Amino acid sequence: MSGDRQRLRAHLATGDTSVCRCWQVVRADGVSLGFTDHDRDLTFDGVAFRAGSGLSGRVLQKATGLSVDNSAAMGTLSSPGIRAEDVEAGRFDGAVVTIWKVNWADPEAREVEFRGTLGEITRSGIEFEAELRGLTEALNRTDGRVFQRQCTASLGDRKCGVDMSRPEYRWETEVLAWGPASEMLLAAAPTYPDRWFAGGSVEVQSGDAAGLAANIKQDVSNVEGRRIVLWEAIRARIRPGDLVAVVAGCDRAPETCRAKFNNFINFRGFPHVPGDDWVMSYPARAQRRDGGSRSS
């Protein structure tokens, strides 16, 4: 239920009000958290909004048209639902946020003030500030199909169609060691050639970093095992013995789609699109007409 907006408006019209704000934060991993600036817990729509959570909001700037609503939420890391480790690990990045104005004496009298996502989160000691981005923020992202030589699908998605659960594309193993520069050492995997997982990802299955993932930059075998280098460090502690799933990568080239995944029928690029220099081409009497150099 969305609440009774008219009942709230009638309450505000009396001039003697009992109003607070409630926030619901839903992370990408499905964890839902509720907070309120009231001095007692409130519950509605099956969500418990905890008081004394240390979370408060700045003035919400709302705009008409396609302008982006913006605000910020401030708080401390003292709440059981907001841990420093989770903030550092990025578990709150992109979380969906809904803010209500609520009559705490009659929680059914409420209205939604804001819907959006969490943006940049900054910390100073045990305090943090999270940017709130409105729904129209999504309009700032480029969408639609791009005509380019490389494939535009994401590996394993509906357009691609490759089953990434197959053992040749997904390898589950234990971490032997976690080193500097975002490196990890895994057990030897002789069935996978070097760079098989480059461009893919590591998904942590257990331990403090469970549920987090990172993209793979390098993937080579040595005498100790399989050495994986990540583009960006996983922002949580990884210990030897933690389980990870290593997923194969794709450079989006047609040759890779055909040879590595046997999936050229679903290739979503345009490998025969002329290059930018095509507009400068001119007739030539070349004997070869195989698409090669025009000067030979």
Sequence and secondary structure as in RCSB ss.txt:
>XXXX:A:sequence
MSGDRQRLRAHLATGDTSVCRCWQVVRADGVSLGFTDHDRDLTFDGVAFRAGSGLSGRVLQKATGLSVDNSAAMG
TLSSPGIRAEDVEAGRFDGAVVTIWKVNWADPEAREVEFRGTLGEITRSGIEFEAELRGLTEALNRTDGRVFQRQ
CTASLGDRKCGVDMSRPEYRWETEVLAWGPASEMLLAAAPTYPDRWFAGGSVEVQSGDAAGLAANIKQDVSNVEG
RRIVLWEAIRARIRPGDLVAVVAGCDRAPETCRAKFNNFINFRGFPHVPGDDWVMSYPARAQRRDGGSRSS
>XXXX:A:secstr
    HHHHHHHHHTS   EEEEEEEE TTS EEEEESSSS EEETTEEEBSSS EEE   B  STT   EEEEEE
ETTSTT  HHHHHHTTTTT EEEEEEEETTSTTSEEEEEEEEEEEEEEETTEEEEEEEEGGGGGGS  S    SS
  S TTSTTT   TTSTTTEEEEEEEEEETTTEEEE   TTS TTSSTTSEEEE SSTTTT EEEEEEEEE SSS
EEEEESS  SS   TT EEEEE      HHHHHHTTS GGG  S TT   GGGGG      S  SSS S  
